Amino acid sequence: MSLPPEKASELKQIIHQQLLKMDVHGRIREVLAETIREELAPEHQQLSTEDLIKALRQRGIIDDVMKELKFVTDVNEKERTSAPKPSTHFVDRETPVLKKTNIDPTRRYLYLQVLGGKAFLEHLQEPEPLPGQICSTFTLCLHFRNQRFRSKPVPCACEPDFQDGFLLEVHKDSLGDGRKMVDATTMLSICDPVHMVLIKTDTFGETTLVASYFLEWRSVLAAENGITNIAVELLGVGTESKVSVGVLNIRLEMYPQLNKTLSSEITSTQFTLERQKTAEKERLFLVYAKQWWREYLQIRPTHNARLVKIFAQDENGVNRPVCSYVRPLRAGRLLDTPRQAARFVSVLGHERAPVIGGGSGKQEQWCTLLAFLCRNKGDCEDHANLLCSLLLGFGLEAFVCVGTKAKGVPHTWVMTCGSEGTVTFWESLTGHRYIHRPINPDDPPLVEQPKPLYPYRTIGCIFNHQKFFGNCQPSDAVEVCVFDLHDESKWKPMSEEAIKSVCPPGATSSVPPFPPLCASTIDTAVTSNEIEVQLRILVSEHRKDLGLSTVWDDQLSYLLSPALAAYELERTTGVSAGNEEFQDAVRRAVPDGHTFKGFPIHFVHRNARRAFATCLRSPFCEDIICCRGDQVRLAVRVRVFAYPESACAVWIMFACKYRSVL
């Protein structure tokens, strides 16, 4: 049977990928070396193909390949005949079907394999999970040159069973000349590391940042056969940044193989030169920052108490200039407007960096963007940095503001300066916007002053990726601040050249590149339905415990949908719409002499039990759920709105109607 050329090419590609996956080439090399060494007589100078095939057959390698290829076919047959069952837990018992990957043979790739972990001693006593049992999992997230990957979740254990491979394209069109094959020397100049973030997800779906590591992959350029194995020691984050949390076994391979590898002396010299260059730039910036700070204190002694933040520690305890945490970030087609970007940032979870021990002191930890996005939650600084980056991407003049809220609590938020001089504050944790109108303290007492609606009290400094200003006005109270950034008597600027030397797009930098945003993987209709079904069960059980029966009104539940859509639209755009139609529909659905009650509530997680417990703490909601009366009908509607990075806004509305009995 003859195949058309395109089918034959596709079949060759599938077989080639399968051989790569099973490392057949490596096994053949081992057999070849062993056969030459042991089985051939000294007078034999050449090894025939028949001899090699015989040796491979004796060791069962050919049988293994045929079985594997046959097995893949069987899985495909099974998928054609029966629909896949939905996964109820993380354990993937079926062997995954091989996916076709479009590999351009004219480009270089780095194939990174994670071959298990060891010495995760915190999980030494972790029991072996039973089949189907929900347990805590590890997930490894990677970013390399605008490409992002995520491993399959594996059960937390002392030796987690990571078995994943990632094909990283070394050159992409936007970052280099991808039309020609790059050699080892060219790749040595690509100093972007592979950023690896390890996330732990507990049985309740809560995520924790375990480790953040920057892998220097270029050692493979000097490896024999273009393959190297590395044991990567992961250190903890925050207060545990000097403590080992575990070791990952990593295998790096260039594909296609390099015609000529570099010597280890060349690679080590390159790494040393880059480190020296970066260290010198950072040293010079530190000298400049100290001088700038001395000048700032000489303006007014009270400046010492202002929140002027030039450096901040990342999750690994490394001090970086605050300007390096911000840069223009374009969301592609995932976000359409600046206000939608603010809504997206606000639905990412808010969580302060954990502190071991008591006390009210706040642990400072400004996360790199990848760590923040993979964990899907962070502190106010992480939210403000991301929102400022997105607003800069939308072409606005945006700054991160560092100051305090009520009671002197440190806080960060975002400010935009309009071309007409309008100053707008953006609260990154809520998405709210406030127009700033300064109070003039020199005005007579009878002059009416604007009343500030924002929660901010003082402001010490503002910054973005290119600029840094320290507030040197007589008072640092936000309500009297004038944001004329060109007036150096009000705002002391830092040298833009100095900032550019340590922040991208500078040449060599220790600052990690920004990852692109990923589209949501949440099916909003399915997720909304699942949460709604779970809430109905929880409400019915709760009422049963109170000795009450439960009758659901599906039509009334459906009528609540427009209200939930209107609430989300208002949060995103600030415009309320559709309320008249909703009220009219409810009036028509509720008969004369009956009473209607409704209670909407908003969450940024998808845990139905947690949401229900929160709802019961509200007396209004409890009054609806525990409603007593004649002809009581209950309704609940859930609407999930998906945003990039699988962040979501979950709106829930409980309602009831009953006959009023006086």
matplotlib code that plots the C-alpha trace (Angstrom):
import matplotlib.pyplot as plt

x = [0.0, 1.5, 0.9, 0.7, 3.9, 2.2, 0.9, 4.2, 5.9, 3.4, 3.8, 7.6, 7.2, 5.0, 7.4, 10.3, 8.6, 7.8, 11.5, 12.6, 10.1, 11.4, 15.0, 15.5, 18.5, 20.3, 19.5, 20.7, 24.0, 24.4, 23.8, 26.1, 29.0, 28.3, 28.2, 31.4, 33.1, 31.9, 30.6, 32.7, 35.9, 39.0, 39.4, 36.0, 36.4, 32.8, 29.4, 26.7, 23.1, 22.0, 24.3, 22.9, 19.2, 20.0, 21.5, 18.5, 16.0, 17.9, 17.6, 13.9, 14.2, 12.4, 9.6, 9.3, 9.0, 6.4, 4.3, 4.4, 3.3, 0.6, -0.6, -0.9, -3.1, -5.3, -5.8, -6.9, -9.3, -10.8, -11.2, -13.0, -15.5, -16.3, -16.5, -13.9, -15.2, -14.7, -11.8, -12.9, -9.4, -5.8, -4.7, -4.5, -4.8, -5.0, -1.7, -2.0, -2.3, 0.7, -0.1, 1.4, 3.8, 4.7, 8.4, 10.2, 13.4, 15.2, 15.1, 16.8, 14.9, 15.8, 14.1, 13.8, 12.8, 11.9, 12.7, 11.4, 12.3, 13.9, 14.6, 11.3, 11.7, 8.6, 6.6, 8.6, 5.7, 3.2, 1.1, 0.8, -2.4, -5.0, -6.4, -9.0, -8.1, -7.8, -4.5, -2.1, -0.2, 2.9, 2.7, 5.8, 5.4, 8.0, 8.7, 11.3, 11.5, 7.8, 6.7, 4.9, 4.4, 2.8, 3.5, 0.8, 0.0, 1.8, 1.0, 3.1, 5.7, 9.3, 10.2, 7.5, 7.0, 7.6, 7.8, 7.3, 9.1, 8.9, 10.0, 11.4, 12.0, 15.2, 14.4, 11.0, 10.3, 9.8, 12.9, 15.5, 16.1, 14.2, 14.7, 18.2, 19.6, 21.4, 24.7, 26.1, 28.0, 24.8, 22.9, 25.6, 24.6, 21.0, 21.1, 17.4, 17.1, 14.4, 12.3, 10.8, 8.1, 6.9, 3.3, 1.6, -2.1, -3.8, -7.0, -9.2, -7.6, -5.5, -2.2, 1.2, 4.4, 7.1, 10.1, 11.2, 14.3, 16.2, 17.8, 21.0, 20.4, 23.4, 25.6, 24.1, 26.0, 29.3, 27.8, 29.0, 26.3, 24.3, 22.7, 23.3, 21.7, 21.4, 20.3, 18.6, 18.3, 15.2, 15.3, 12.3, 10.7, 10.4, 11.7, 12.8, 14.8, 18.0, 16.4, 16.4, 12.9, 14.0, 15.9, 14.7, 16.4, 16.5, 17.8, 18.6, 19.0, 19.4, 17.3, 18.4, 21.8, 24.6, 27.2, 29.8, 29.7, 31.5, 34.2, 33.3, 35.9, 34.1, 30.7, 32.1, 34.0, 30.8, 28.8, 31.5, 31.7, 27.9, 27.8, 30.6, 28.9, 25.5, 27.2, 29.0, 25.8, 24.0, 26.9, 26.9, 23.1, 23.4, 26.1, 23.8, 20.7, 22.6, 23.6, 20.1, 18.7, 21.2, 20.2, 16.5, 17.0, 18.8, 15.7, 13.7, 14.7, 11.1, 11.6, 13.2, 9.8, 8.2, 7.6, 10.2, 11.0, 13.9, 14.5, 12.2, 12.9, 11.5, 10.3, 14.0, 15.1, 17.0, 16.9, 15.8, 15.1, 11.3, 11.3, 12.3, 8.9, 7.0, 7.2, 4.6, 2.7, 0.3, -2.4, -3.0, -6.7, -7.3, -8.1, -9.8, -9.8, -7.8, -10.9, -11.2, -7.5, -8.3, -11.1, -8.9, -6.2, -8.8, -10.2, -6.7, -6.6, -5.2, -2.9, -0.1, 3.2, 3.2, 5.1, 6.4, 5.5, 3.3, 3.5, 1.8, 4.9, 4.3, 6.7, 7.8, 7.8, 7.3, 6.8, 8.1, 5.2, 5.4, 5.2, 2.3, 0.3, 1.0, -0.1, -3.1, -2.8, -0.4, -0.1, -1.2, 2.3, 2.0, -1.5, -0.3, 2.8, 0.7, -2.0, 0.5, 2.2, -1.1, -2.0, 1.4, 0.7, -2.6, -0.6, -1.4, 1.1, 0.8, 2.8, 2.8, 2.2, 3.7, 2.1, -0.3, -4.1, -6.0, -4.2, -0.8, -1.1, 1.5, -0.2, 0.4, -2.0, -1.8, -2.1, -2.6, -1.9, -4.2, -3.0, -5.3, -3.7, -6.4, -5.0, -6.8, -6.1, -6.8, -7.2, -5.7, -7.4, -11.0, -10.8, -12.3, -11.2, -11.0, -10.4, -7.9, -8.7, -6.2, -7.2, -5.5, -4.6, -4.0, -7.6, -9.9, -12.0, -15.3, -14.1, -15.7, -13.0, -13.4, -14.0, -11.7, -13.4, -10.2, -8.9, -5.3, -3.7, 0.0, 2.2, 6.0, 7.0, 5.8, 7.5, 7.2, 9.7, 11.5, 10.9, 11.1, 9.9, 10.2, 7.6, 9.3, 6.2, 5.8, 3.1, 2.9, -0.9, -2.5, -5.4, -3.1, -0.6, -0.1, 1.0, 3.0, 5.9, 7.9, 8.2, 11.3, 10.4, 7.5, 8.8, 12.5, 13.3, 15.9, 18.1, 16.3, 19.7, 20.5, 17.2, 17.6, 21.0, 19.5, 16.0, 15.0, 15.4, 19.0, 21.6, 22.5, 20.2, 19.5, 15.8, 13.6, 11.7, 7.9, 5.9, 2.9, -0.6, -2.4, -6.0, -8.5, -9.0, -12.2, -15.5, -17.7, -21.0, -19.9, -18.3, -21.4, -23.6, -21.4, -21.3, -25.1, -25.8, -23.5, -25.2, -28.7, -27.5, -26.0, -29.1, -31.4, -29.3, -29.2, -33.0, -33.5, -31.5, -33.9, -36.9, -37.8, -38.7, -37.1, -38.9, -36.8, -38.2, -36.2, -37.8, -37.1, -33.5, -33.2, -34.6, -31.7, -29.2, -29.6, -28.9, -25.6, -24.5, -25.4, -23.4, -20.2, -20.7, -20.9, -17.8, -15.9, -17.1, -18.7, -21.9, -25.2, -27.5, -30.5, -31.9, -35.4, -35.9, -34.8, -37.2, -40.1, -39.4, -39.4, -42.7, -44.3, -42.9, -44.0, -47.9, -49.9, -49.7, -46.3, -42.9, -39.6, -36.2, -32.9, -29.2, -26.3, -22.7, -19.4, -16.4, -13.0, -12.8, -14.9, -15.3, -19.1, -18.8, -16.7, -19.0, -22.1, -20.4, -19.7, -23.3, -24.7, -22.7, -24.9, -28.2, -29.9, -28.8, -29.6, -33.1, -33.6, -32.0, -33.9, -37.2, -40.4, -43.9, -46.6, -45.7, -42.0, -40.1, -36.3, -34.0, -30.2, -28.2, -24.5, -22.6, -18.8, -17.0, -13.5, -10.5, -6.9, -4.8, -7.9, -8.9, -12.6, -15.3, -18.1, -21.5, -24.1, -27.6, -30.0, -33.7, -37.0, -40.7, -43.4, -47.0, -47.2, -49.4, -50.3]
y = [0.0, 3.3, 6.5, 10.1, 12.1, 14.3, 11.3, 9.5, 12.6, 12.9, 9.2, 9.6, 12.6, 10.6, 7.7, 10.1, 11.8, 8.4, 7.3, 10.6, 10.1, 6.6, 7.7, 4.9, 6.7, 6.7, 3.0, 2.1, 3.9, 2.0, -1.4, -0.4, 0.4, -2.8, -5.0, -3.6, -4.0, -7.5, -9.5, -8.6, -10.4, -8.3, -8.9, -7.5, -3.8, -3.1, -3.7, -4.8, -3.7, -7.3, -7.5, -4.4, -5.4, -8.8, -7.2, -4.8, -7.7, -9.8, -6.9, -6.4, -2.8, -3.5, -5.2, -2.2, 0.2, -1.9, -2.3, 1.4, 2.3, -0.3, 1.1, 4.6, 3.2, 1.4, 4.6, 6.4, 3.6, 3.9, 7.6, 7.2, 4.8, 6.3, 9.8, 10.5, 10.6, 13.9, 13.9, 13.9, 14.1, 14.8, 11.2, 10.6, 6.8, 6.7, 7.1, 10.4, 10.3, 11.7, 15.2, 16.4, 19.3, 21.5, 21.5, 23.7, 21.7, 25.0, 26.2, 25.3, 23.9, 23.1, 20.0, 20.2, 17.1, 17.0, 13.4, 13.3, 15.1, 14.1, 15.4, 17.3, 16.6, 18.5, 15.7, 12.8, 11.6, 12.1, 8.8, 7.3, 8.6, 6.0, 5.7, 8.5, 10.2, 13.9, 15.1, 18.0, 18.4, 20.0, 21.9, 23.2, 26.4, 27.5, 30.6, 31.0, 33.7, 34.5, 30.8, 29.4, 25.8, 24.0, 20.4, 17.9, 18.0, 15.3, 14.2, 15.9, 13.4, 13.3, 12.1, 13.7, 11.8, 14.6, 13.1, 15.9, 17.3, 20.8, 21.8, 25.4, 27.3, 29.1, 31.6, 33.1, 35.6, 38.5, 37.8, 36.8, 35.8, 32.5, 32.0, 30.6, 27.9, 29.4, 27.9, 27.4, 30.7, 32.7, 30.8, 31.6, 35.3, 34.5, 35.2, 34.7, 32.0, 29.4, 30.7, 27.8, 28.3, 25.4, 25.7, 23.6, 23.2, 21.8, 19.7, 22.8, 24.3, 26.9, 27.6, 28.2, 29.4, 26.8, 27.8, 30.2, 29.3, 30.7, 27.9, 28.6, 26.4, 27.3, 24.7, 22.3, 24.1, 22.6, 19.2, 16.1, 14.9, 18.1, 16.4, 17.3, 16.2, 18.7, 18.3, 21.6, 22.5, 24.5, 27.0, 28.3, 31.8, 34.8, 34.1, 30.6, 31.8, 30.2, 26.8, 23.9, 22.6, 19.8, 18.8, 18.3, 16.1, 17.9, 16.7, 19.3, 18.4, 20.6, 19.6, 19.2, 18.3, 20.8, 20.2, 21.7, 22.2, 24.8, 24.2, 24.5, 27.2, 29.4, 29.0, 29.6, 32.7, 34.1, 33.5, 35.2, 38.2, 38.6, 38.4, 41.0, 43.3, 43.1, 43.4, 46.5, 48.1, 47.3, 48.7, 52.0, 52.3, 51.6, 54.4, 56.7, 55.8, 56.5, 59.9, 60.7, 59.7, 61.9, 64.8, 64.0, 64.0, 67.4, 69.0, 68.4, 66.3, 64.9, 63.2, 60.3, 59.2, 59.2, 55.9, 56.4, 52.9, 52.5, 48.8, 45.9, 42.2, 39.5, 36.1, 34.8, 37.6, 39.4, 43.3, 44.8, 48.4, 48.9, 50.2, 46.7, 45.3, 47.4, 47.5, 47.9, 44.7, 44.1, 41.6, 40.8, 40.0, 38.9, 42.3, 45.1, 48.2, 49.6, 49.3, 45.6, 45.2, 46.8, 44.4, 41.4, 42.4, 42.9, 39.3, 37.9, 36.9, 39.1, 37.5, 38.9, 37.2, 34.6, 35.4, 32.7, 33.7, 36.4, 40.2, 42.7, 43.3, 42.9, 40.5, 42.3, 40.2, 41.7, 38.7, 38.4, 38.4, 34.7, 33.7, 36.1, 34.8, 31.1, 31.4, 33.5, 35.7, 38.1, 41.3, 44.8, 45.5, 42.6, 43.8, 47.4, 46.4, 44.3, 46.9, 49.7, 47.4, 46.7, 50.4, 51.3, 48.7, 50.5, 53.7, 55.5, 57.4, 55.2, 55.1, 52.9, 55.0, 54.0, 55.5, 54.7, 54.1, 54.8, 54.1, 54.4, 51.0, 50.8, 50.5, 50.7, 51.8, 53.1, 56.6, 57.8, 61.3, 62.4, 64.6, 67.4, 67.1, 64.9, 62.6, 59.3, 56.8, 53.1, 50.8, 47.5, 45.3, 46.5, 48.0, 51.3, 54.6, 58.0, 61.4, 63.4, 67.0, 68.5, 70.7, 74.1, 74.7, 78.4, 79.0, 81.0, 78.8, 79.7, 78.3, 74.9, 72.2, 68.9, 65.9, 63.0, 59.7, 57.6, 55.7, 56.9, 59.1, 59.8, 59.3, 59.0, 58.2, 57.2, 55.2, 53.3, 51.5, 54.7, 57.2, 57.6, 60.6, 61.3, 63.5, 66.6, 68.8, 70.3, 67.7, 64.1, 64.0, 62.8, 65.3, 68.3, 66.8, 68.5, 66.0, 68.4, 66.0, 68.6, 70.8, 69.6, 71.6, 69.2, 65.9, 65.0, 62.9, 60.1, 60.0, 58.2, 57.0, 55.5, 53.6, 52.4, 50.9, 48.4, 47.9, 46.4, 47.1, 47.5, 45.1, 42.7, 42.5, 40.2, 41.2, 38.4, 39.0, 39.4, 36.4, 36.8, 36.5, 33.1, 32.7, 31.2, 27.5, 27.7, 26.6, 29.3, 27.5, 24.2, 25.8, 28.0, 24.9, 22.8, 25.5, 26.0, 22.3, 22.1, 25.2, 23.7, 20.5, 22.6, 24.8, 21.7, 20.0, 23.1, 23.6, 19.8, 20.2, 23.0, 20.8, 22.8, 21.4, 22.9, 23.6, 25.2, 27.5, 27.0, 29.8, 32.3, 31.1, 31.8, 35.3, 36.2, 35.9, 39.5, 41.0, 39.0, 40.1, 43.7, 43.6, 42.4, 45.0, 47.7, 46.5, 46.5, 49.7, 51.7, 51.8, 50.2, 48.7, 46.4, 47.0, 48.0, 44.7, 42.7, 44.4, 44.1, 40.3, 39.7, 41.6, 39.4, 36.3, 37.1, 36.8, 39.4, 39.0, 37.3, 38.8, 38.6, 38.8, 38.6, 38.6, 39.0, 38.3, 38.2, 35.8, 35.3, 31.6, 28.6, 26.7, 26.3, 25.2, 28.2, 30.5, 29.0, 29.4, 33.1, 33.7, 32.3, 34.9, 37.6, 38.0, 39.0, 35.9, 33.6, 35.1, 34.0, 30.5, 29.8, 31.4, 30.2, 30.8, 29.7, 28.6, 29.2, 28.9, 29.2, 30.2, 30.4, 31.5, 31.4, 33.2, 32.7, 35.4, 34.2, 36.4, 35.7, 33.3, 31.4, 34.1, 34.5, 36.6, 34.4, 36.1, 34.2, 35.3, 33.7, 34.6, 33.4, 34.3, 33.4, 34.3, 37.1, 36.1, 38.9]
z = [0.0, -1.1, 0.9, -0.5, 0.3, 2.9, 4.8, 4.6, 6.0, 8.8, 9.7, 9.8, 12.1, 14.5, 14.6, 15.1, 18.0, 19.5, 19.2, 20.8, 23.7, 24.4, 24.0, 21.5, 20.0, 23.4, 23.9, 20.4, 21.1, 24.3, 22.5, 19.7, 22.1, 24.1, 20.9, 19.6, 22.9, 23.8, 20.9, 17.9, 17.2, 17.0, 13.3, 12.5, 11.6, 10.5, 12.1, 9.7, 10.0, 10.6, 13.6, 15.1, 14.5, 16.0, 19.1, 19.5, 19.1, 21.8, 24.3, 23.5, 22.3, 19.0, 20.8, 23.2, 20.3, 18.5, 21.7, 22.4, 18.9, 19.0, 22.4, 21.0, 18.2, 20.7, 22.7, 19.5, 18.7, 22.2, 21.8, 18.5, 19.9, 23.3, 24.7, 27.4, 31.0, 32.9, 35.3, 39.0, 40.5, 39.4, 38.8, 35.1, 34.9, 31.1, 29.2, 27.4, 23.6, 21.8, 20.5, 17.2, 17.7, 14.8, 14.8, 12.3, 11.3, 10.5, 14.1, 17.4, 20.3, 23.9, 25.2, 28.9, 30.8, 34.5, 35.6, 39.2, 42.4, 45.7, 49.2, 49.6, 53.3, 54.3, 52.8, 54.2, 56.3, 53.4, 53.0, 49.6, 48.0, 47.2, 43.6, 43.2, 46.5, 46.4, 47.9, 47.7, 44.5, 43.0, 39.7, 37.9, 35.8, 33.2, 31.3, 28.6, 25.9, 25.8, 26.0, 29.0, 30.1, 33.0, 34.2, 35.1, 38.8, 40.8, 44.4, 47.0, 48.3, 49.5, 45.9, 43.7, 40.4, 37.9, 34.4, 32.0, 28.9, 27.5, 24.0, 24.3, 21.1, 21.4, 18.6, 17.9, 15.2, 17.6, 19.6, 16.9, 13.4, 13.2, 9.4, 9.7, 11.9, 14.9, 16.1, 19.6, 19.6, 18.8, 21.4, 24.0, 23.7, 24.6, 28.4, 29.1, 31.9, 32.1, 35.0, 37.0, 39.6, 41.9, 43.2, 45.8, 45.6, 48.8, 48.9, 49.1, 46.0, 47.8, 46.1, 47.8, 46.3, 47.1, 45.1, 42.3, 40.3, 37.4, 35.4, 33.4, 30.4, 28.3, 30.0, 27.4, 24.7, 26.0, 26.8, 24.9, 22.4, 23.3, 26.3, 30.0, 33.3, 36.1, 39.8, 40.6, 44.3, 44.9, 47.8, 49.6, 49.3, 51.6, 55.1, 53.9, 50.9, 52.3, 53.1, 50.6, 49.8, 47.4, 44.3, 40.7, 38.2, 34.9, 31.5, 28.8, 25.1, 22.0, 19.1, 16.4, 17.7, 17.4, 14.8, 17.0, 20.8, 22.7, 25.3, 29.0, 29.4, 26.8, 28.5, 32.0, 30.8, 29.2, 32.5, 34.5, 32.2, 32.3, 36.1, 36.4, 34.0, 35.9, 39.3, 38.2, 36.9, 40.1, 42.2, 40.3, 40.7, 44.4, 44.7, 42.8, 44.9, 48.2, 46.9, 45.8, 49.2, 51.0, 48.8, 49.5, 53.3, 53.1, 51.7, 54.9, 57.9, 58.1, 54.8, 56.7, 57.8, 54.4, 52.4, 49.7, 48.4, 46.0, 46.4, 47.2, 47.9, 45.6, 46.6, 46.7, 49.0, 46.3, 46.4, 43.1, 42.1, 42.3, 38.7, 37.5, 38.8, 36.2, 32.4, 29.6, 29.2, 26.3, 26.8, 23.1, 22.6, 26.2, 27.5, 25.5, 27.7, 30.7, 32.9, 31.9, 32.9, 36.3, 36.8, 35.8, 38.4, 41.1, 40.8, 41.4, 45.0, 47.8, 50.3, 52.4, 52.4, 55.2, 58.4, 60.8, 64.4, 65.8, 65.7, 63.5, 61.3, 57.6, 55.7, 52.6, 49.4, 45.9, 43.7, 40.1, 37.7, 36.8, 40.5, 41.0, 38.0, 38.7, 42.3, 41.2, 44.3, 45.9, 48.0, 47.1, 45.6, 43.2, 42.1, 41.7, 39.6, 37.3, 36.8, 36.2, 33.6, 31.8, 31.8, 30.4, 27.7, 26.9, 26.3, 29.5, 31.6, 34.7, 38.0, 41.1, 44.2, 47.6, 50.7, 53.5, 54.0, 57.2, 60.5, 58.8, 57.0, 54.1, 50.8, 47.0, 44.3, 40.7, 39.3, 35.7, 34.5, 31.7, 28.8, 30.2, 33.7, 35.2, 37.9, 38.5, 41.2, 40.5, 43.4, 42.1, 44.8, 43.9, 40.4, 41.8, 40.2, 41.9, 40.4, 42.5, 43.1, 45.5, 48.4, 48.6, 52.3, 51.6, 50.6, 53.0, 55.3, 53.6, 50.2, 49.6, 49.2, 47.4, 49.6, 48.8, 48.3, 48.1, 51.1, 50.7, 53.4, 52.5, 49.5, 49.6, 46.0, 42.6, 39.9, 36.7, 34.4, 33.4, 36.1, 39.9, 41.9, 45.6, 47.2, 48.6, 49.1, 52.6, 53.4, 52.2, 52.7, 49.4, 49.6, 49.4, 46.9, 43.5, 40.9, 38.7, 38.0, 36.1, 39.2, 41.0, 44.1, 44.5, 43.1, 43.2, 40.2, 39.8, 36.7, 33.9, 32.6, 36.0, 36.1, 32.5, 33.4, 35.8, 34.3, 30.9, 28.1, 29.3, 27.8, 30.6, 33.6, 36.4, 36.2, 34.8, 31.6, 31.8, 30.8, 28.4, 29.9, 29.2, 28.1, 30.6, 30.6, 32.5, 30.8, 32.4, 31.6, 33.0, 36.1, 36.8, 36.6, 38.9, 41.6, 41.3, 41.7, 44.8, 46.3, 45.8, 47.7, 50.5, 50.9, 50.9, 53.5, 55.7, 55.5, 56.2, 59.4, 60.4, 59.6, 56.5, 53.1, 49.9, 46.6, 43.8, 41.2, 38.1, 36.2, 39.0, 39.1, 35.4, 35.8, 38.1, 35.3, 33.9, 37.3, 37.7, 34.2, 35.1, 38.3, 36.5, 33.7, 36.4, 38.1, 34.8, 33.1, 35.9, 33.9, 35.2, 32.6, 32.4, 35.8, 34.5, 32.6, 35.6, 37.9, 35.4, 35.0, 38.7, 39.2, 36.5, 38.2, 41.7, 42.1, 44.0, 47.8, 47.5, 48.7, 46.8, 48.4, 46.7, 47.9, 45.4, 46.5, 44.8, 45.1, 43.3, 44.1, 42.9, 46.2, 46.7, 50.3, 51.3, 49.5, 51.2, 54.7, 53.9, 52.7, 55.9, 57.9, 56.3, 58.1, 54.9, 53.1, 56.0, 56.1, 52.5, 52.9, 56.1, 54.8, 56.5, 55.2, 52.9, 49.3, 49.8, 46.6, 46.5, 43.7, 43.2, 40.2, 39.7, 36.9, 36.4, 34.4, 33.2, 32.8, 31.7, 33.9, 34.8, 37.2, 37.6, 39.1, 40.6, 41.2, 43.2, 43.9, 46.4, 46.2, 47.5, 47.1, 49.5, 50.3, 52.9, 55.8, 58.2]

ax = plt.figure().add_subplot(projection="3d")
ax.plot(x, y, z, "-o")
ax.set_aspect("equal")
plt.show()
